[in-house]
């Protein structure tokens, strides 16, 4: 079964929140329900990715592949009202490399 962008938006509308002058977001605890709702559609892929602005935050990305009506939906992931930050346990290595490149 295939879905269009409009069908996907309608299906997950109760899980998408937003405020004036703020990006739309999905609560972290609702992600399994969103994935379960979209699982029957063969042309819909749900993934969690780092935000495009490289600020360390996570986005829920829903890709719909369809002829002439496909697209991508991107929502912030929030936990307790705050943006969910990506944690990389090896990020300190990147900091060392930046300093090393600066001085050597």
For each residue, the residues with C-beta under 8 A, 3 or more apart:
1: 40 41 42
2: 41 42 43 66
3: 7 8 11 38 41 43 44 64 66
4: 7 8 64 66 69
5: 8 9 64 66 69 70 71 73
6: 9 10
7: 3 4 10 11
8: 3 4 5 11 12 38 41 44 62 64 73
9: 5 6 12 13 16 73
10: 6 7 13
11: 3 7 8 37 38
12: 8 9 15 16 26 34 37 38 62
13: 9 10 16
14:
15: 12 26 27 30 33 34
16: 9 12 13 24 25 26 75
17: 24 25 26 27
18: 22 23 24 25
19: 22
20:
21:
22: 18 19 25
23: 18 75 76
24: 16 17 18 75 76
25: 16 17 18 22 75 76 77 78
26: 12 15 16 17 30 31 34 60 75 76 77 78
27: 15 17 30 31 77 78 79
28: 31 77 78 79 84
29: 32 79
30: 15 26 27 33 34
31: 26 27 28 34 35 48 60 77
32: 29 35 36
33: 15 30 36 37
34: 12 15 26 30 31 37 38 46 60 62
35: 31 32 38 39 46
36: 32 33 39
37: 11 12 33 34
38: 3 8 11 12 34 35 41 44 46 62
39: 35 36
40: 1
41: 1 2 3 8 38 44
42: 1 2
43: 2 3 64 65 66 70
44: 3 8 38 41 62 63 64
45: 62 63 65
46: 34 35 38 60 61 62
47: 60 61 63
48: 31 58 59 60 61 77
49: 58 59 61
50: 54 56 57 58 59 86
51: 54 55 56 57 58 59 76
52: 59 74
53: 57
54: 50 51
55: 51
56: 50 51 85 86
57: 50 51 53 76 77 83 84 85 86
58: 48 49 50 51 76 77 83 84 85 86
59: 48 49 50 51 52 74 75 76 77
60: 26 31 34 46 47 48 74 75 76 77
61: 46 47 48 49 72 73 74
62: 8 12 34 38 44 45 46 72 73 74 75
63: 44 45 47 70 71 72 73
64: 3 4 5 8 43 44 69 70 71 72 73
65: 43 45 70
66: 2 3 4 5 43 69 70
67: 70
68:
69: 4 5 64 66
70: 5 43 63 64 65 66 67
71: 5 63 64
72: 61 62 63 64
73: 5 8 9 61 62 63 64
74: 52 59 60 61 62
75: 16 23 24 25 26 59 60 62
76: 23 24 25 26 51 57 58 59 60 83 84
77: 25 26 27 28 31 48 57 58 59 60 83 84
78: 25 26 27 28 81 82 83 84
79: 27 28 29 82 84
80:
81: 78
82: 78 79
83: 57 58 76 77 78
84: 28 57 58 76 77 78 79
85: 56 57 58
86: 50 56 57 58
87:
88: 91
89:
90: 93 94
91: 88 94 95
92: 95 96
93: 90 96 97
94: 90 91 97 98
95: 91 92 98 99
96: 92 93 99 100
97: 93 94 100 101
98: 94 95 101 102
99: 95 96 102 103
100: 96 97 103 104
101: 97 98 104
102: 98 99
103: 99 100
104: 100 101
